[in-house]
């Protein structure tokens, strides 16, 4: 593999890893598992993979139908990412679920969408599309989906391994990374 292609795949994978923030979502996943009793790791992972690949290829057309351009969607997404990052760093809850009763299975809503493959992930995919090759993005999506699957499958072990302090440290660290990504995304789409 050419070093530049490897570097591109690594960059895309790390950006998606920070945005998806499956490690930071472990406390939420634990809570959902306790409420639902069981999380279907395979189903959730397949839904995440399909959502990301579909949005990668038809996201811009979907935005055209709505009458939005990628820059506007990216700026809106950067603001969502910014607020999610602030939640993680400050330990506050800005977003509250309007409906605490989960409709359908927890594995799809809210776990696969919007927790894992949400607005931030979709915005990031569209932004990556303008900077990286599609093949590199697809490989990054597959690597991240495999990681999501491993985390979902082993969430009980991770909970014991990390402990409350470890989970909290991870949330703060990924919060800072997300904050930096939000600012970069905002600046690159507002031409500041």
Secondary structure, DSSP 8 states (H G I E B T S, - for coil): --HHHHHHHHHHHHHHHHHH-TTTTHHHHHHHHHHHS---HHHHHHHHHHHHHHHHHHHHHHHHHHT--HHHHHHHHHHHHHHHHHHHHHT------S--S--S-TIIIIIIIIIISSHHHHHHHHHHHTTS-HHHHHHHHHHHHHHHHHHHHTHHHHHHHHHHHHHHHHHHHHHHHHHHHHHHHHHHHHT-
